[in-house]
């Protein structure tokens, strides 16, 4: 007879652990916010370049390996989904945070397709791709997403 583990008790144990872990709310709000800051800094490091074309080129390297590799270099998005599931918070701040993150991911994918796969770049976009990007521009995500997460979890 084949032994099958009791997944119900395993799931109940995991849910119980997560619920106990989430009880200290303020500590978790600060912890989640700090983790998001670190993940955003990782994304800044992975995507930083002098021009928009340079950013797209770095992202295309991951996209050309696999769409899953492309998504894996955006860990802040997955962490945000994890926070939504664990905390059961889905207020306007969290929806705004998720919407901006989803828009950002799919806009990058569309730009990659337009530039590298279809190789059909309008002249206006070609000019934008060569603009110099200031270094502080990449830190906008660090300045935007963690405060939104903080407000979402405090609300």
C-alpha positions as CSV (number, residue, x, y, z in Angstrom):
1,X,0.0,0.0,0.0
2,X,1.3,3.4,-1.0
3,X,1.9,5.9,1.8
4,X,0.4,9.3,1.1
5,X,1.2,12.1,3.5
6,X,-1.6,14.1,5.1
7,X,-1.4,17.4,3.3
8,X,-4.3,18.8,5.3
9,X,-2.4,18.8,8.5
10,X,0.7,20.2,6.7
11,X,-1.3,23.0,5.3
12,X,-3.0,23.7,8.6
13,X,0.4,23.8,10.3
14,X,1.7,26.3,7.8
15,X,-1.3,28.5,8.1
16,X,-1.1,28.4,11.9
17,X,2.6,29.4,11.7
18,X,1.9,32.3,9.3
19,X,-1.0,33.5,11.4
20,X,1.2,33.5,14.6
21,X,3.9,35.2,12.6
22,X,1.6,38.0,11.4
23,X,0.2,38.8,14.8
24,X,2.9,41.4,15.7
25,X,1.6,43.8,13.2
26,X,3.9,46.8,13.5
27,X,7.1,44.7,13.5
28,X,5.9,43.0,10.3
29,X,5.0,46.3,8.6
30,X,8.5,47.5,9.2
31,X,10.0,44.2,8.2
32,X,8.0,43.9,5.0
33,X,8.8,47.5,4.1
34,X,12.5,46.9,4.7
35,X,12.5,43.7,2.7
36,X,10.8,45.6,-0.2
37,X,13.4,48.3,0.0
38,X,16.2,45.7,-0.4
39,X,14.4,43.9,-3.3
40,X,13.9,47.3,-5.0
41,X,17.6,48.0,-4.6
42,X,18.3,44.7,-6.2
43,X,16.2,45.6,-9.2
44,X,17.9,48.9,-9.4
45,X,21.3,47.1,-9.5
46,X,20.1,44.7,-12.2
47,X,18.5,47.3,-14.5
48,X,20.8,50.3,-14.1
49,X,22.2,51.7,-17.4
50,X,23.1,55.0,-19.0
51,X,20.2,55.0,-21.5
52,X,16.8,53.4,-21.8
53,X,18.2,51.3,-24.6
54,X,20.8,50.0,-22.1
55,X,18.1,49.1,-19.6
56,X,16.1,47.3,-22.3
57,X,19.3,45.5,-23.5
58,X,20.0,44.2,-20.0
59,X,16.4,43.0,-19.6
60,X,16.4,41.4,-23.0
61,X,19.3,39.2,-22.0
62,X,17.1,37.7,-19.3
63,X,14.0,37.7,-21.6
64,X,16.0,35.8,-24.3
65,X,17.0,33.1,-21.8
66,X,13.4,32.6,-20.7
67,X,10.3,34.6,-19.8
68,X,10.6,33.1,-16.4
69,X,14.1,34.4,-16.0
70,X,12.8,37.8,-16.9
71,X,10.1,37.6,-14.2
72,X,12.6,36.2,-11.7
73,X,14.7,39.4,-11.8
74,X,11.6,41.3,-10.5
75,X,11.4,39.8,-7.0
76,X,9.7,42.8,-5.5
77,X,6.6,42.0,-7.5
78,X,6.4,38.4,-6.1
79,X,7.1,39.7,-2.6
80,X,4.3,42.2,-2.9
81,X,2.0,39.3,-3.9
82,X,3.3,37.3,-0.9
83,X,2.5,40.2,1.4
84,X,-1.1,40.5,0.0
85,X,-1.7,36.8,0.6
86,X,-0.1,36.6,4.0
87,X,-1.6,39.8,5.5
88,X,-4.9,39.6,3.7
89,X,-4.6,43.3,2.9
90,X,-6.0,44.6,-0.3
91,X,-6.9,48.2,0.1
92,X,-6.5,51.1,-2.4
93,X,-2.7,51.5,-1.6
94,X,-2.1,47.8,-2.2
95,X,-4.1,47.8,-5.4
96,X,-2.2,50.9,-6.6
97,X,1.1,49.2,-5.8
98,X,0.2,46.0,-7.6
99,X,-1.3,47.9,-10.6
100,X,1.9,50.0,-11.1
101,X,4.1,46.9,-10.7
102,X,2.0,44.9,-13.3
103,X,2.0,47.9,-15.7
104,X,5.8,48.3,-15.3
105,X,6.4,44.6,-16.1
106,X,4.2,44.4,-19.1
107,X,5.4,47.7,-20.5
108,X,8.9,46.4,-20.3
109,X,7.9,43.2,-22.1
110,X,6.2,45.2,-24.8
111,X,9.2,47.5,-25.3
112,X,11.5,44.4,-25.5
113,X,9.2,42.9,-28.2
114,X,9.1,46.1,-30.1
115,X,12.8,46.8,-30.0
116,X,14.5,43.4,-30.2
117,X,12.0,40.9,-31.5
118,X,9.9,42.8,-34.1
119,X,12.7,45.4,-34.6
120,X,10.1,47.9,-35.5
121,X,10.9,51.0,-33.5
122,X,9.2,54.3,-34.4
123,X,11.5,57.3,-34.7
124,X,10.1,59.0,-31.6
125,X,10.8,55.9,-29.5
126,X,14.3,55.5,-31.1
127,X,15.1,59.0,-29.9
128,X,13.8,58.3,-26.4
129,X,15.9,55.1,-26.2
130,X,19.1,57.2,-26.6
131,X,18.3,59.8,-23.8
132,X,20.6,59.8,-20.9
133,X,18.9,58.6,-17.7
134,X,20.0,60.2,-14.5
135,X,21.2,57.8,-11.7
136,X,18.5,59.0,-9.3
137,X,15.8,57.9,-11.8
138,X,16.4,54.2,-10.9
139,X,15.8,55.0,-7.2
140,X,12.2,56.2,-7.9
141,X,10.9,52.7,-7.3
142,X,12.7,52.6,-3.9
143,X,11.0,56.0,-3.1
144,X,7.6,55.0,-4.3
145,X,6.8,51.3,-3.6
146,X,7.9,50.9,0.0
147,X,5.9,53.9,1.2
148,X,2.8,52.6,-0.7
149,X,3.4,49.2,1.0
150,X,3.8,50.8,4.4
151,X,0.6,52.8,4.0
152,X,-1.3,49.8,2.7
153,X,-0.3,47.7,5.7
154,X,-1.0,50.5,8.2
155,X,-4.4,51.2,6.8
